[in-house]
C-alpha cells in the first residue's frame, strides 16, 4: 500500500491514507460492504505526538440502534492501531443511541 502512495504526500497525509486503506478491511456483515465505502467513518484526525500520531475517528453507525456498532467500533480501533505510525486511537461515536456507553468501553480498552 505505501508504495502506491504519491511521494508528494506529507507524512501525516500518508498516515491518514494508510488508516483509510486498513479500515477498508472491516466489513459490515449486514451489507457485505466495507465501513469506508458505507461512509461509517466520517472523519479522521491525526495529532502528532512524541513517537507517532494520535488518531481520532468519528464513527457513525448505519442506524441509531445498529446491532453491530460495538463490534464495528472495536474493529475500527484495532485496525487503526495496527498502522505503524499510530500510537493511540480514539473513537468518537455519533448518531447512536448507546454512544456514551460504547465510547466508555472503548476508552477502558486502550490500545
One Martini backbone bead per residue (centre of mass of N, CA, C, O) as a GRO file, in nm:
protein
  111
    1UNK     BB    1   0.058   0.061  -0.023
    2UNK     BB    2   0.287   0.272   0.017
    3UNK     BB    3   0.392   0.262  -0.281
    4UNK     BB    4   0.113   0.398  -0.401
    5UNK     BB    5   0.194   0.653  -0.278
    6UNK     BB    6   0.261   0.961  -0.305
    7UNK     BB    7   0.554   1.138  -0.240
    8UNK     BB    8   0.405   1.426  -0.187
    9UNK     BB    9   0.311   1.337   0.071
   10UNK     BB   10   0.265   1.376   0.376
   11UNK     BB   11   0.301   1.204   0.659
   12UNK     BB   12   0.007   1.249   0.748
   13UNK     BB   13  -0.134   1.169   0.480
   14UNK     BB   14  -0.016   0.885   0.471
   15UNK     BB   15  -0.143   0.786   0.734
   16UNK     BB   16  -0.436   0.834   0.658
   17UNK     BB   17  -0.432   0.644   0.412
   18UNK     BB   18  -0.360   0.388   0.574
   19UNK     BB   19  -0.609   0.384   0.747
   20UNK     BB   20  -0.824   0.370   0.527
   21UNK     BB   21  -0.721   0.109   0.403
   22UNK     BB   22  -0.753  -0.066   0.657
   23UNK     BB   23  -1.068  -0.015   0.693
   24UNK     BB   24  -1.154  -0.179   0.432
   25UNK     BB   25  -1.143  -0.460   0.606
   26UNK     BB   26  -1.418  -0.369   0.725
   27UNK     BB   27  -1.712  -0.561   0.749
   28UNK     BB   28  -2.044  -0.542   0.705
   29UNK     BB   29  -2.259  -0.805   0.756
   30UNK     BB   30  -2.531  -0.676   0.640
   31UNK     BB   31  -2.385  -0.573   0.346
   32UNK     BB   32  -2.070  -0.639   0.260
   33UNK     BB   33  -1.939  -0.371   0.333
   34UNK     BB   34  -1.730  -0.131   0.386
   35UNK     BB   35  -1.696   0.136   0.606
   36UNK     BB   36  -1.604   0.339   0.393
   37UNK     BB   37  -1.816   0.299   0.171
   38UNK     BB   38  -2.056   0.355   0.384
   39UNK     BB   39  -1.969   0.609   0.574
   40UNK     BB   40  -1.893   0.549   0.894
   41UNK     BB   41  -1.638   0.729   0.848
   42UNK     BB   42  -1.626   1.079   0.885
   43UNK     BB   43  -1.344   1.106   1.048
   44UNK     BB   44  -0.985   1.199   1.037
   45UNK     BB   45  -0.757   1.258   1.300
   46UNK     BB   46  -0.431   1.404   1.347
   47UNK     BB   47  -0.187   1.388   1.618
   48UNK     BB   48   0.109   1.483   1.715
   49UNK     BB   49   0.352   1.299   1.873
   50UNK     BB   50   0.637   1.185   1.975
   51UNK     BB   51   0.631   0.905   1.782
   52UNK     BB   52   0.337   0.980   1.666
   53UNK     BB   53  -0.009   0.923   1.645
   54UNK     BB   54  -0.326   1.054   1.704
   55UNK     BB   55  -0.630   0.892   1.642
   56UNK     BB   56  -0.944   1.029   1.523
   57UNK     BB   57  -1.260   0.874   1.498
   58UNK     BB   58  -1.567   0.902   1.325
   59UNK     BB   59  -1.855   0.716   1.424
   60UNK     BB   60  -2.146   0.614   1.216
   61UNK     BB   61  -2.385   0.432   1.231
   62UNK     BB   62  -2.647   0.318   1.028
   63UNK     BB   63  -2.794   0.323   1.315
   64UNK     BB   64  -2.913   0.393   1.635
   65UNK     BB   65  -2.950   0.044   1.657
   66UNK     BB   66  -2.697  -0.098   1.587
   67UNK     BB   67  -2.593  -0.430   1.639
   68UNK     BB   68  -2.267  -0.370   1.535
   69UNK     BB   69  -2.127  -0.126   1.675
   70UNK     BB   70  -1.929  -0.251   1.878
   71UNK     BB   71  -1.763  -0.419   1.678
   72UNK     BB   72  -1.688  -0.199   1.476
   73UNK     BB   73  -1.544  -0.010   1.674
   74UNK     BB   74  -1.331  -0.210   1.764
   75UNK     BB   75  -1.215  -0.261   1.481
   76UNK     BB   76  -1.128   0.028   1.426
   77UNK     BB   77  -0.925   0.052   1.654
   78UNK     BB   78  -0.743  -0.190   1.582
   79UNK     BB   79  -0.676  -0.110   1.291
   80UNK     BB   80  -0.550   0.171   1.342
   81UNK     BB   81  -0.334   0.060   1.550
   82UNK     BB   82  -0.181  -0.110   1.312
   83UNK     BB   83  -0.050   0.145   1.238
   84UNK     BB   84   0.268   0.235   1.281
   85UNK     BB   85   0.221   0.563   1.330
   86UNK     BB   86   0.024   0.468   1.557
   87UNK     BB   87  -0.038   0.504   1.906
   88UNK     BB   88  -0.338   0.623   1.920
   89UNK     BB   89  -0.700   0.564   1.975
   90UNK     BB   90  -1.004   0.739   1.893
   91UNK     BB   91  -1.359   0.704   1.939
   92UNK     BB   92  -1.625   0.871   1.789
   93UNK     BB   93  -1.971   0.867   1.866
   94UNK     BB   94  -2.252   0.897   1.641
   95UNK     BB   95  -2.589   0.831   1.605
   96UNK     BB   96  -2.615   0.666   1.885
   97UNK     BB   97  -2.794   0.541   2.162
   98UNK     BB   98  -2.491   0.417   2.291
   99UNK     BB   99  -2.239   0.608   2.278
  100UNK     BB  100  -2.134   0.647   2.569
  101UNK     BB  101  -2.091   0.348   2.631
  102UNK     BB  102  -1.900   0.283   2.398
  103UNK     BB  103  -1.678   0.491   2.463
  104UNK     BB  104  -1.612   0.380   2.745
  105UNK     BB  105  -1.516   0.103   2.652
  106UNK     BB  106  -1.290   0.200   2.457
  107UNK     BB  107  -1.125   0.349   2.687
  108UNK     BB  108  -1.067   0.099   2.867
  109UNK     BB  109  -0.932  -0.034   2.588
  110UNK     BB  110  -0.648   0.049   2.549
  111UNK     BB  111  -0.398   0.034   2.281
   0.00000   0.00000   0.00000
